Amino acid sequence: MASILADHHLDLQAVRSHFPALQQKQVFLDNAGGSQVLSDAINSIRTYLEETNVQLGASYNIGQKATEKYNQGFQAAADFLNAGVDEIVIGPSTTQLFANLAQSLALSLPADAEIICSSIDHEANIASWVRLAEIRNLTLKWWTPSAEPGDLKLTPENLRPLMSEKTKLVTCTHTSNILGTIHDIKAIAEEVHKVAGAMLCVDGVAYAPHREIDVKELGVDFYSFSWYKVYGPHIALLYASPPAQTSLTSLGHYFHPTTTLAHKLGLAAASYELVSTLPSILHYFGATPTERKRTWAAIAEHEQRLQRILLDYLNKKEEDGVVVVYGVRSADMALRVPV
C-alpha cells in the first residue's frame, strides 16, 4: 500500500485515493456513523468470500488459506494496540464486548464490591456496569468532573475521593465523543491500581481514529474500540491484560479451551471475512511500527490545524457572550481530538 505521507505531512490526495466513497459527490459528515472504509478492506471482504469462504482449521488447501487470513487479521489487530494475540477478542461492537465482559466478571466480584463509572462516558461503557451492579446488588459510584464548562475532565485527583478498599472496577473513556478531551489514562490507571485488585476499563472508540494506542504503556486492564471508526467494517476489539483475565469466567462452550481472551469472550462472533480486513487497515498507517508512528504524528498535526480554525472562532464567540465552549478550549493535539 502506497504511503499517505509526503515530507512527514499527510498527502491529502493520497489519503482520498484510498477511500472509494470520497470519489462521490456526497459529503459524509455523519460522524456517529463511523469512518468511510478503505478500498483494500472492501476488496479483502470480497476476496475472502469469493475464494476462502470455508471452515477454519480444515486440513485442505483452501481451509488452510482461510485460517491463515483469519490469524493474520488477529495478529494485525493485536499489533494495532501493542497487545498479544491471546489478549484480544473481536466481536460485533464495543457495546456487545463490554456486555460480554460484564457477564464474564459477574461471578468473580465479591458481594461488597464497588464499581465506579464515569458520568461523561458513552452509554456503551455505562449500561453494562449499571446492569451488573443491579443484578449483583453492588455499590455503584458516579465519577463526575467539575461542572465548569472548561474543566470537564476526568483526572486522578477527582477520582481519588471515590476510591476505597472495596473498589473492584473503574470505567472511563479515553476521549469523550462529545467533548474531545483526552484523559490521562496512564495516570488514571496508576491511581486505580493503588487499590489491590482494582481494575480499569477504558472505552477508546472516540480516541482510536486519532492517536496511536499502546495498551502496555497505558497500563490498562481492559480497553475496547470499534474498527468501523478506524476505516474498517463494523466490528470491534477488546483487550484484557493477562492478570485481568484471571478474573474472567468463560462464556464459551464447556468443551472449548479457555487459554485466550477470544476463547473466553468470543462466542464465535468474529466474522471471518471482516477479520480478514484488519491487516489492510494496519498497513494503511504504515508497514512498520516506525512508519506507523510517523503517520499518527502527521494525523495529529493535521487535526490540530483543523480544530484550531474552529476553536479560535468559537473561543472568540464565547468572549462575545454568543456561545459556551464545553471541554478543552485549546487546539493542542495533546489535549483534545477534533470531535
Salt bridges, closest charged atoms under 4 A:
GLU50 OE2 - ARG46 NE 2.87
GLU87 OE1 - LYS216 NZ 3.28
GLU114 OE1 - LYS141 NZ 2.99
GLU191 OE2 - ARG160 NE 2.89
GLU191 OE1 - LYS194 NZ 3.12
GLU212 OE1 - LYS293 NZ 3.35
GLU217 OE2 - LYS186 NZ 2.78
ASP221 OD2 - HIS193 NE2 2.68
GLU301 OE1 - HIS9 ND1 3.59
GLU301 OE2 - ARG305 NH1 2.38
GLU303 OE2 - HIS210 ND1 2.62
GLU303 OE1 - ARG211 NH1 2.88
GLU318 OE1 - ARG329 NE 2.74
ASP320 OD2 - LYS316 NZ 3.05
